[in-house]
Structures are given as structure tokens and as C-alpha cells.
Amino acid sequence: MLTLSQFFRSCSVLPNSIKNHTLQQFKQVFSSQEAKNAFNVLYAFVCEYEIPRVKSESNIIYIGQTKQSLTNRYMMYANAFCSGENSSLYKYIIEHYGAISIYYLQFETKESLKQAETELLNDYYKLYKEYPPKNFQRR
């Protein structure tokens, strides 16, 4: 079973971080060569400072997985990141909890990704008694 501590001991981080909620900043992070080469990944959006949770605090905003590259997964959402509800949420998070970095762990097979995501979300829930703020659609 994959735990949060195992994930963070083994993962890589995209260069740069999202320091403001502008389209340019978002594209800078997700157009890096590392993001283009990161296929079959489990990833986490992580801010600098911890956010209060039901139990304790965590700086993890979102946990997800993608079979495509991080660039392909997120460049289609670049405009949504900077508009509407997403814009105000990310603006608030960055202003109050610091820049957002993207941590990722590459997997050999696509089949293991969904299982790893489930394990990581379950470990998060076990530790904090709720899911990360942007994983609100879970259970």
C-alpha cells in the first residue's frame, strides 16, 4: 500500500511553482520539459504552508493521476485555472498558504495508477478525516 510518506520520499517535483493565479504562471509550470515527459503519474498539488483540516493540518490541495503527460492533462485546463471559481480558490490558497508545487511519481504501468491514487487518498483520509480540498468530489 502506498502512503503519503512513501510518495513524498520517492517523487519528483516540477521546476518552478505557481506563485500567482495567472495563466502565464500556470503555463510556465505545466510547459516544462519535465511535465512533458511525465506520463503515467500519480501527482499532488502542494502549497508551501499547511491548511487546517478536520484533524490536524496538511499542505496537500489535490491528489490525482493521469496516463497522459502532465502537460497534456493540464494545458487544456489552463484557462479554467484562471477563471471562475477555480481562480478565486487558487488565488486564496496562494495568498494565504503560499506557492503551489506539483509533486509526481511515475509508474511503469497504467494499471497501477488508479490503485495508487486510491491508496494515497485513503491514507490522506486516514490521517486527516477528510479528502484534500480539491478532491471534494470523492465520496
Chimera marker file (.cmm) of the C-alpha trace (Angstrom):
<marker_set name="trace">
<marker id="1" x="0.000" y="0.000" z="0.000" r="1" g="1" b="0" radius="0.5"/>
<marker id="2" x="1.308" y="3.440" z="-0.956" r="1" g="1" b="0" radius="0.5"/>
<marker id="3" x="1.329" y="6.005" z="1.838" r="1" g="1" b="0" radius="0.5"/>
<marker id="4" x="1.835" y="9.755" z="1.731" r="1" g="1" b="0" radius="0.5"/>
<marker id="5" x="5.258" y="9.446" z="3.349" r="1" g="1" b="0" radius="0.5"/>
<marker id="6" x="6.340" y="6.859" z="0.744" r="1" g="1" b="0" radius="0.5"/>
<marker id="7" x="5.026" y="9.055" z="-2.075" r="1" g="1" b="0" radius="0.5"/>
<marker id="8" x="6.956" y="12.122" z="-0.892" r="1" g="1" b="0" radius="0.5"/>
<marker id="9" x="10.158" y="10.108" z="-0.328" r="1" g="1" b="0" radius="0.5"/>
<marker id="10" x="10.028" y="8.783" z="-3.909" r="1" g="1" b="0" radius="0.5"/>
<marker id="11" x="8.516" y="11.572" z="-6.007" r="1" g="1" b="0" radius="0.5"/>
<marker id="12" x="9.923" y="14.316" z="-8.215" r="1" g="1" b="0" radius="0.5"/>
<marker id="13" x="8.818" y="17.962" z="-8.353" r="1" g="1" b="0" radius="0.5"/>
<marker id="14" x="8.149" y="20.038" z="-11.451" r="1" g="1" b="0" radius="0.5"/>
<marker id="15" x="10.501" y="23.007" z="-11.751" r="1" g="1" b="0" radius="0.5"/>
<marker id="16" x="9.024" y="26.322" z="-10.708" r="1" g="1" b="0" radius="0.5"/>
<marker id="17" x="5.887" y="26.744" z="-8.681" r="1" g="1" b="0" radius="0.5"/>
<marker id="18" x="2.616" y="28.573" z="-9.158" r="1" g="1" b="0" radius="0.5"/>
<marker id="19" x="3.203" y="31.813" z="-7.257" r="1" g="1" b="0" radius="0.5"/>
<marker id="20" x="0.126" y="33.629" z="-8.573" r="1" g="1" b="0" radius="0.5"/>
<marker id="21" x="-3.026" y="32.508" z="-10.302" r="1" g="1" b="0" radius="0.5"/>
<marker id="22" x="-2.188" y="33.921" z="-13.727" r="1" g="1" b="0" radius="0.5"/>
<marker id="23" x="-2.385" y="31.997" z="-16.961" r="1" g="1" b="0" radius="0.5"/>
<marker id="24" x="1.285" y="32.736" z="-17.652" r="1" g="1" b="0" radius="0.5"/>
<marker id="25" x="2.395" y="31.263" z="-14.316" r="1" g="1" b="0" radius="0.5"/>
<marker id="26" x="0.236" y="28.157" z="-14.773" r="1" g="1" b="0" radius="0.5"/>
<marker id="27" x="1.556" y="27.573" z="-18.288" r="1" g="1" b="0" radius="0.5"/>
<marker id="28" x="5.147" y="28.081" z="-17.152" r="1" g="1" b="0" radius="0.5"/>
<marker id="29" x="4.861" y="25.179" z="-14.705" r="1" g="1" b="0" radius="0.5"/>
<marker id="30" x="2.993" y="22.788" z="-16.997" r="1" g="1" b="0" radius="0.5"/>
<marker id="31" x="5.008" y="23.513" z="-20.152" r="1" g="1" b="0" radius="0.5"/>
<marker id="32" x="8.323" y="22.457" z="-18.601" r="1" g="1" b="0" radius="0.5"/>
<marker id="33" x="10.230" y="19.599" z="-20.185" r="1" g="1" b="0" radius="0.5"/>
<marker id="34" x="9.688" y="17.575" z="-17.007" r="1" g="1" b="0" radius="0.5"/>
<marker id="35" x="5.901" y="17.990" z="-17.292" r="1" g="1" b="0" radius="0.5"/>
<marker id="36" x="6.049" y="16.970" z="-20.955" r="1" g="1" b="0" radius="0.5"/>
<marker id="37" x="7.970" y="13.793" z="-20.041" r="1" g="1" b="0" radius="0.5"/>
<marker id="38" x="5.856" y="12.847" z="-17.006" r="1" g="1" b="0" radius="0.5"/>
<marker id="39" x="3.496" y="10.105" z="-18.274" r="1" g="1" b="0" radius="0.5"/>
<marker id="40" x="1.651" y="7.555" z="-16.097" r="1" g="1" b="0" radius="0.5"/>
<marker id="41" x="1.948" y="9.659" z="-12.975" r="1" g="1" b="0" radius="0.5"/>
<marker id="42" x="0.353" y="9.996" z="-9.597" r="1" g="1" b="0" radius="0.5"/>
<marker id="43" x="0.614" y="13.656" z="-8.621" r="1" g="1" b="0" radius="0.5"/>
<marker id="44" x="-0.194" y="16.102" z="-5.854" r="1" g="1" b="0" radius="0.5"/>
<marker id="45" x="-0.690" y="19.868" z="-5.809" r="1" g="1" b="0" radius="0.5"/>
<marker id="46" x="1.089" y="21.048" z="-2.650" r="1" g="1" b="0" radius="0.5"/>
<marker id="47" x="1.220" y="24.570" z="-1.199" r="1" g="1" b="0" radius="0.5"/>
<marker id="48" x="4.016" y="25.940" z="1.000" r="1" g="1" b="0" radius="0.5"/>
<marker id="49" x="2.086" y="26.164" z="4.267" r="1" g="1" b="0" radius="0.5"/>
<marker id="50" x="-0.355" y="23.785" z="5.870" r="1" g="1" b="0" radius="0.5"/>
<marker id="51" x="-4.106" y="24.270" z="5.666" r="1" g="1" b="0" radius="0.5"/>
<marker id="52" x="-6.268" y="23.328" z="8.683" r="1" g="1" b="0" radius="0.5"/>
<marker id="53" x="-8.142" y="20.059" z="8.148" r="1" g="1" b="0" radius="0.5"/>
<marker id="54" x="-10.743" y="18.263" z="10.283" r="1" g="1" b="0" radius="0.5"/>
<marker id="55" x="-7.840" y="16.540" z="12.021" r="1" g="1" b="0" radius="0.5"/>
<marker id="56" x="-4.500" y="18.362" z="12.015" r="1" g="1" b="0" radius="0.5"/>
<marker id="57" x="-3.160" y="20.288" z="9.003" r="1" g="1" b="0" radius="0.5"/>
<marker id="58" x="-1.900" y="19.442" z="5.523" r="1" g="1" b="0" radius="0.5"/>
<marker id="59" x="-0.391" y="21.338" z="2.618" r="1" g="1" b="0" radius="0.5"/>
<marker id="60" x="-1.811" y="18.923" z="0.008" r="1" g="1" b="0" radius="0.5"/>
<marker id="61" x="-4.525" y="20.557" z="-2.109" r="1" g="1" b="0" radius="0.5"/>
<marker id="62" x="-5.201" y="17.804" z="-4.633" r="1" g="1" b="0" radius="0.5"/>
<marker id="63" x="-4.202" y="14.212" z="-5.400" r="1" g="1" b="0" radius="0.5"/>
<marker id="64" x="-4.720" y="12.833" z="-8.902" r="1" g="1" b="0" radius="0.5"/>
<marker id="65" x="-3.387" y="10.529" z="-11.571" r="1" g="1" b="0" radius="0.5"/>
<marker id="66" x="-3.034" y="10.668" z="-15.332" r="1" g="1" b="0" radius="0.5"/>
<marker id="67" x="-1.928" y="8.293" z="-18.049" r="1" g="1" b="0" radius="0.5"/>
<marker id="68" x="-1.092" y="11.190" z="-20.372" r="1" g="1" b="0" radius="0.5"/>
<marker id="69" x="1.670" y="13.697" z="-19.690" r="1" g="1" b="0" radius="0.5"/>
<marker id="70" x="1.135" y="16.364" z="-17.037" r="1" g="1" b="0" radius="0.5"/>
<marker id="71" x="1.402" y="18.936" z="-19.848" r="1" g="1" b="0" radius="0.5"/>
<marker id="72" x="-1.371" y="17.304" z="-21.863" r="1" g="1" b="0" radius="0.5"/>
<marker id="73" x="-3.520" y="16.779" z="-18.766" r="1" g="1" b="0" radius="0.5"/>
<marker id="74" x="-3.369" y="20.366" z="-17.551" r="1" g="1" b="0" radius="0.5"/>
<marker id="75" x="-2.753" y="22.673" z="-20.505" r="1" g="1" b="0" radius="0.5"/>
<marker id="76" x="-6.344" y="22.133" z="-21.638" r="1" g="1" b="0" radius="0.5"/>
<marker id="77" x="-7.440" y="23.461" z="-18.212" r="1" g="1" b="0" radius="0.5"/>
<marker id="78" x="-5.137" y="26.468" z="-18.180" r="1" g="1" b="0" radius="0.5"/>
<marker id="79" x="-7.926" y="28.970" z="-18.868" r="1" g="1" b="0" radius="0.5"/>
<marker id="80" x="-10.216" y="27.365" z="-16.264" r="1" g="1" b="0" radius="0.5"/>
<marker id="81" x="-7.441" y="27.684" z="-13.669" r="1" g="1" b="0" radius="0.5"/>
<marker id="82" x="-7.501" y="31.443" z="-14.095" r="1" g="1" b="0" radius="0.5"/>
<marker id="83" x="-11.258" y="31.999" z="-14.254" r="1" g="1" b="0" radius="0.5"/>
<marker id="84" x="-14.424" y="31.451" z="-12.250" r="1" g="1" b="0" radius="0.5"/>
<marker id="85" x="-14.462" y="29.510" z="-9.004" r="1" g="1" b="0" radius="0.5"/>
<marker id="86" x="-11.053" y="27.955" z="-9.628" r="1" g="1" b="0" radius="0.5"/>
<marker id="87" x="-9.479" y="31.373" z="-9.935" r="1" g="1" b="0" radius="0.5"/>
<marker id="88" x="-10.805" y="32.626" z="-6.620" r="1" g="1" b="0" radius="0.5"/>
<marker id="89" x="-9.932" y="29.373" z="-4.840" r="1" g="1" b="0" radius="0.5"/>
<marker id="90" x="-6.347" y="29.224" z="-6.119" r="1" g="1" b="0" radius="0.5"/>
<marker id="91" x="-5.885" y="32.953" z="-5.543" r="1" g="1" b="0" radius="0.5"/>
<marker id="92" x="-6.983" y="32.494" z="-1.927" r="1" g="1" b="0" radius="0.5"/>
<marker id="93" x="-4.759" y="29.447" z="-1.400" r="1" g="1" b="0" radius="0.5"/>
<marker id="94" x="-1.690" y="31.170" z="-2.873" r="1" g="1" b="0" radius="0.5"/>
<marker id="95" x="-2.288" y="34.381" z="-0.893" r="1" g="1" b="0" radius="0.5"/>
<marker id="96" x="-2.799" y="32.561" z="2.420" r="1" g="1" b="0" radius="0.5"/>
<marker id="97" x="-0.811" y="29.324" z="2.098" r="1" g="1" b="0" radius="0.5"/>
<marker id="98" x="1.931" y="30.103" z="-0.409" r="1" g="1" b="0" radius="0.5"/>
<marker id="99" x="3.023" y="28.945" z="-3.840" r="1" g="1" b="0" radius="0.5"/>
<marker id="100" x="1.787" y="25.641" z="-5.251" r="1" g="1" b="0" radius="0.5"/>
<marker id="101" x="4.262" y="22.979" z="-6.360" r="1" g="1" b="0" radius="0.5"/>
<marker id="102" x="3.456" y="19.853" z="-8.361" r="1" g="1" b="0" radius="0.5"/>
<marker id="103" x="4.884" y="16.607" z="-6.983" r="1" g="1" b="0" radius="0.5"/>
<marker id="104" x="4.684" y="13.479" z="-9.109" r="1" g="1" b="0" radius="0.5"/>
<marker id="105" x="5.619" y="9.821" z="-9.145" r="1" g="1" b="0" radius="0.5"/>
<marker id="106" x="5.920" y="7.954" z="-12.423" r="1" g="1" b="0" radius="0.5"/>
<marker id="107" x="4.626" y="4.371" z="-12.747" r="1" g="1" b="0" radius="0.5"/>
<marker id="108" x="5.681" y="1.638" z="-15.141" r="1" g="1" b="0" radius="0.5"/>
<marker id="109" x="2.151" y="0.500" z="-15.983" r="1" g="1" b="0" radius="0.5"/>
<marker id="110" x="-1.107" y="2.377" z="-16.452" r="1" g="1" b="0" radius="0.5"/>
<marker id="111" x="-2.986" y="-0.286" z="-14.495" r="1" g="1" b="0" radius="0.5"/>
<marker id="112" x="-1.217" y="0.541" z="-11.231" r="1" g="1" b="0" radius="0.5"/>
<marker id="113" x="-2.105" y="4.255" z="-11.330" r="1" g="1" b="0" radius="0.5"/>
<marker id="114" x="-5.738" y="4.109" z="-10.221" r="1" g="1" b="0" radius="0.5"/>
<marker id="115" x="-4.855" y="1.733" z="-7.382" r="1" g="1" b="0" radius="0.5"/>
<marker id="116" x="-2.032" y="4.023" z="-6.244" r="1" g="1" b="0" radius="0.5"/>
<marker id="117" x="-4.339" y="7.060" z="-6.325" r="1" g="1" b="0" radius="0.5"/>
<marker id="118" x="-6.930" y="5.212" z="-4.237" r="1" g="1" b="0" radius="0.5"/>
<marker id="119" x="-4.279" y="4.148" z="-1.713" r="1" g="1" b="0" radius="0.5"/>
<marker id="120" x="-2.906" y="7.690" z="-1.409" r="1" g="1" b="0" radius="0.5"/>
<marker id="121" x="-6.374" y="9.213" z="-0.955" r="1" g="1" b="0" radius="0.5"/>
<marker id="122" x="-7.234" y="6.557" z="1.630" r="1" g="1" b="0" radius="0.5"/>
<marker id="123" x="-4.038" y="7.322" z="3.562" r="1" g="1" b="0" radius="0.5"/>
<marker id="124" x="-4.828" y="11.043" z="3.428" r="1" g="1" b="0" radius="0.5"/>
<marker id="125" x="-8.338" y="10.378" z="4.732" r="1" g="1" b="0" radius="0.5"/>
<marker id="126" x="-6.985" y="8.159" z="7.495" r="1" g="1" b="0" radius="0.5"/>
<marker id="127" x="-4.632" y="10.936" z="8.628" r="1" g="1" b="0" radius="0.5"/>
<marker id="128" x="-6.931" y="13.970" z="8.252" r="1" g="1" b="0" radius="0.5"/>
<marker id="129" x="-10.505" y="12.557" z="8.370" r="1" g="1" b="0" radius="0.5"/>
<marker id="130" x="-11.375" y="14.226" z="5.054" r="1" g="1" b="0" radius="0.5"/>
<marker id="131" x="-10.053" y="14.414" z="1.486" r="1" g="1" b="0" radius="0.5"/>
<marker id="132" x="-7.825" y="17.206" z="0.114" r="1" g="1" b="0" radius="0.5"/>
<marker id="133" x="-9.747" y="20.427" z="-0.628" r="1" g="1" b="0" radius="0.5"/>
<marker id="134" x="-9.826" y="19.940" z="-4.440" r="1" g="1" b="0" radius="0.5"/>
<marker id="135" x="-10.759" y="16.247" z="-4.133" r="1" g="1" b="0" radius="0.5"/>
<marker id="136" x="-14.221" y="17.252" z="-2.880" r="1" g="1" b="0" radius="0.5"/>
<marker id="137" x="-15.943" y="15.019" z="-5.435" r="1" g="1" b="0" radius="0.5"/>
<marker id="138" x="-14.721" y="11.917" z="-3.589" r="1" g="1" b="0" radius="0.5"/>
<marker id="139" x="-17.327" y="10.028" z="-1.509" r="1" g="1" b="0" radius="0.5"/>
<link id1="1" id2="2" r="1" g="1" b="0" radius="0.2"/>
<link id1="2" id2="3" r="1" g="1" b="0" radius="0.2"/>
<link id1="3" id2="4" r="1" g="1" b="0" radius="0.2"/>
<link id1="4" id2="5" r="1" g="1" b="0" radius="0.2"/>
<link id1="5" id2="6" r="1" g="1" b="0" radius="0.2"/>
<link id1="6" id2="7" r="1" g="1" b="0" radius="0.2"/>
<link id1="7" id2="8" r="1" g="1" b="0" radius="0.2"/>
<link id1="8" id2="9" r="1" g="1" b="0" radius="0.2"/>
<link id1="9" id2="10" r="1" g="1" b="0" radius="0.2"/>
<link id1="10" id2="11" r="1" g="1" b="0" radius="0.2"/>
<link id1="11" id2="12" r="1" g="1" b="0" radius="0.2"/>
<link id1="12" id2="13" r="1" g="1" b="0" radius="0.2"/>
<link id1="13" id2="14" r="1" g="1" b="0" radius="0.2"/>
<link id1="14" id2="15" r="1" g="1" b="0" radius="0.2"/>
<link id1="15" id2="16" r="1" g="1" b="0" radius="0.2"/>
<link id1="16" id2="17" r="1" g="1" b="0" radius="0.2"/>
<link id1="17" id2="18" r="1" g="1" b="0" radius="0.2"/>
<link id1="18" id2="19" r="1" g="1" b="0" radius="0.2"/>
<link id1="19" id2="20" r="1" g="1" b="0" radius="0.2"/>
<link id1="20" id2="21" r="1" g="1" b="0" radius="0.2"/>
<link id1="21" id2="22" r="1" g="1" b="0" radius="0.2"/>
<link id1="22" id2="23" r="1" g="1" b="0" radius="0.2"/>
<link id1="23" id2="24" r="1" g="1" b="0" radius="0.2"/>
<link id1="24" id2="25" r="1" g="1" b="0" radius="0.2"/>
<link id1="25" id2="26" r="1" g="1" b="0" radius="0.2"/>
<link id1="26" id2="27" r="1" g="1" b="0" radius="0.2"/>
<link id1="27" id2="28" r="1" g="1" b="0" radius="0.2"/>
<link id1="28" id2="29" r="1" g="1" b="0" radius="0.2"/>
<link id1="29" id2="30" r="1" g="1" b="0" radius="0.2"/>
<link id1="30" id2="31" r="1" g="1" b="0" radius="0.2"/>
<link id1="31" id2="32" r="1" g="1" b="0" radius="0.2"/>
<link id1="32" id2="33" r="1" g="1" b="0" radius="0.2"/>
<link id1="33" id2="34" r="1" g="1" b="0" radius="0.2"/>
<link id1="34" id2="35" r="1" g="1" b="0" radius="0.2"/>
<link id1="35" id2="36" r="1" g="1" b="0" radius="0.2"/>
<link id1="36" id2="37" r="1" g="1" b="0" radius="0.2"/>
<link id1="37" id2="38" r="1" g="1" b="0" radius="0.2"/>
<link id1="38" id2="39" r="1" g="1" b="0" radius="0.2"/>
<link id1="39" id2="40" r="1" g="1" b="0" radius="0.2"/>
<link id1="40" id2="41" r="1" g="1" b="0" radius="0.2"/>
<link id1="41" id2="42" r="1" g="1" b="0" radius="0.2"/>
<link id1="42" id2="43" r="1" g="1" b="0" radius="0.2"/>
<link id1="43" id2="44" r="1" g="1" b="0" radius="0.2"/>
<link id1="44" id2="45" r="1" g="1" b="0" radius="0.2"/>
<link id1="45" id2="46" r="1" g="1" b="0" radius="0.2"/>
<link id1="46" id2="47" r="1" g="1" b="0" radius="0.2"/>
<link id1="47" id2="48" r="1" g="1" b="0" radius="0.2"/>
<link id1="48" id2="49" r="1" g="1" b="0" radius="0.2"/>
<link id1="49" id2="50" r="1" g="1" b="0" radius="0.2"/>
<link id1="50" id2="51" r="1" g="1" b="0" radius="0.2"/>
<link id1="51" id2="52" r="1" g="1" b="0" radius="0.2"/>
<link id1="52" id2="53" r="1" g="1" b="0" radius="0.2"/>
<link id1="53" id2="54" r="1" g="1" b="0" radius="0.2"/>
<link id1="54" id2="55" r="1" g="1" b="0" radius="0.2"/>
<link id1="55" id2="56" r="1" g="1" b="0" radius="0.2"/>
<link id1="56" id2="57" r="1" g="1" b="0" radius="0.2"/>
<link id1="57" id2="58" r="1" g="1" b="0" radius="0.2"/>
<link id1="58" id2="59" r="1" g="1" b="0" radius="0.2"/>
<link id1="59" id2="60" r="1" g="1" b="0" radius="0.2"/>
<link id1="60" id2="61" r="1" g="1" b="0" radius="0.2"/>
<link id1="61" id2="62" r="1" g="1" b="0" radius="0.2"/>
<link id1="62" id2="63" r="1" g="1" b="0" radius="0.2"/>
<link id1="63" id2="64" r="1" g="1" b="0" radius="0.2"/>
<link id1="64" id2="65" r="1" g="1" b="0" radius="0.2"/>
<link id1="65" id2="66" r="1" g="1" b="0" radius="0.2"/>
<link id1="66" id2="67" r="1" g="1" b="0" radius="0.2"/>
<link id1="67" id2="68" r="1" g="1" b="0" radius="0.2"/>
<link id1="68" id2="69" r="1" g="1" b="0" radius="0.2"/>
<link id1="69" id2="70" r="1" g="1" b="0" radius="0.2"/>
<link id1="70" id2="71" r="1" g="1" b="0" radius="0.2"/>
<link id1="71" id2="72" r="1" g="1" b="0" radius="0.2"/>
<link id1="72" id2="73" r="1" g="1" b="0" radius="0.2"/>
<link id1="73" id2="74" r="1" g="1" b="0" radius="0.2"/>
<link id1="74" id2="75" r="1" g="1" b="0" radius="0.2"/>
<link id1="75" id2="76" r="1" g="1" b="0" radius="0.2"/>
<link id1="76" id2="77" r="1" g="1" b="0" radius="0.2"/>
<link id1="77" id2="78" r="1" g="1" b="0" radius="0.2"/>
<link id1="78" id2="79" r="1" g="1" b="0" radius="0.2"/>
<link id1="79" id2="80" r="1" g="1" b="0" radius="0.2"/>
<link id1="80" id2="81" r="1" g="1" b="0" radius="0.2"/>
<link id1="81" id2="82" r="1" g="1" b="0" radius="0.2"/>
<link id1="82" id2="83" r="1" g="1" b="0" radius="0.2"/>
<link id1="83" id2="84" r="1" g="1" b="0" radius="0.2"/>
<link id1="84" id2="85" r="1" g="1" b="0" radius="0.2"/>
<link id1="85" id2="86" r="1" g="1" b="0" radius="0.2"/>
<link id1="86" id2="87" r="1" g="1" b="0" radius="0.2"/>
<link id1="87" id2="88" r="1" g="1" b="0" radius="0.2"/>
<link id1="88" id2="89" r="1" g="1" b="0" radius="0.2"/>
<link id1="89" id2="90" r="1" g="1" b="0" radius="0.2"/>
<link id1="90" id2="91" r="1" g="1" b="0" radius="0.2"/>
<link id1="91" id2="92" r="1" g="1" b="0" radius="0.2"/>
<link id1="92" id2="93" r="1" g="1" b="0" radius="0.2"/>
<link id1="93" id2="94" r="1" g="1" b="0" radius="0.2"/>
<link id1="94" id2="95" r="1" g="1" b="0" radius="0.2"/>
<link id1="95" id2="96" r="1" g="1" b="0" radius="0.2"/>
<link id1="96" id2="97" r="1" g="1" b="0" radius="0.2"/>
<link id1="97" id2="98" r="1" g="1" b="0" radius="0.2"/>
<link id1="98" id2="99" r="1" g="1" b="0" radius="0.2"/>
<link id1="99" id2="100" r="1" g="1" b="0" radius="0.2"/>
<link id1="100" id2="101" r="1" g="1" b="0" radius="0.2"/>
<link id1="101" id2="102" r="1" g="1" b="0" radius="0.2"/>
<link id1="102" id2="103" r="1" g="1" b="0" radius="0.2"/>
<link id1="103" id2="104" r="1" g="1" b="0" radius="0.2"/>
<link id1="104" id2="105" r="1" g="1" b="0" radius="0.2"/>
<link id1="105" id2="106" r="1" g="1" b="0" radius="0.2"/>
<link id1="106" id2="107" r="1" g="1" b="0" radius="0.2"/>
<link id1="107" id2="108" r="1" g="1" b="0" radius="0.2"/>
<link id1="108" id2="109" r="1" g="1" b="0" radius="0.2"/>
<link id1="109" id2="110" r="1" g="1" b="0" radius="0.2"/>
<link id1="110" id2="111" r="1" g="1" b="0" radius="0.2"/>
<link id1="111" id2="112" r="1" g="1" b="0" radius="0.2"/>
<link id1="112" id2="113" r="1" g="1" b="0" radius="0.2"/>
<link id1="113" id2="114" r="1" g="1" b="0" radius="0.2"/>
<link id1="114" id2="115" r="1" g="1" b="0" radius="0.2"/>
<link id1="115" id2="116" r="1" g="1" b="0" radius="0.2"/>
<link id1="116" id2="117" r="1" g="1" b="0" radius="0.2"/>
<link id1="117" id2="118" r="1" g="1" b="0" radius="0.2"/>
<link id1="118" id2="119" r="1" g="1" b="0" radius="0.2"/>
<link id1="119" id2="120" r="1" g="1" b="0" radius="0.2"/>
<link id1="120" id2="121" r="1" g="1" b="0" radius="0.2"/>
<link id1="121" id2="122" r="1" g="1" b="0" radius="0.2"/>
<link id1="122" id2="123" r="1" g="1" b="0" radius="0.2"/>
<link id1="123" id2="124" r="1" g="1" b="0" radius="0.2"/>
<link id1="124" id2="125" r="1" g="1" b="0" radius="0.2"/>
<link id1="125" id2="126" r="1" g="1" b="0" radius="0.2"/>
<link id1="126" id2="127" r="1" g="1" b="0" radius="0.2"/>
<link id1="127" id2="128" r="1" g="1" b="0" radius="0.2"/>
<link id1="128" id2="129" r="1" g="1" b="0" radius="0.2"/>
<link id1="129" id2="130" r="1" g="1" b="0" radius="0.2"/>
<link id1="130" id2="131" r="1" g="1" b="0" radius="0.2"/>
<link id1="131" id2="132" r="1" g="1" b="0" radius="0.2"/>
<link id1="132" id2="133" r="1" g="1" b="0" radius="0.2"/>
<link id1="133" id2="134" r="1" g="1" b="0" radius="0.2"/>
<link id1="134" id2="135" r="1" g="1" b="0" radius="0.2"/>
<link id1="135" id2="136" r="1" g="1" b="0" radius="0.2"/>
<link id1="136" id2="137" r="1" g="1" b="0" radius="0.2"/>
<link id1="137" id2="138" r="1" g="1" b="0" radius="0.2"/>
<link id1="138" id2="139" r="1" g="1" b="0" radius="0.2"/>
</marker_set>
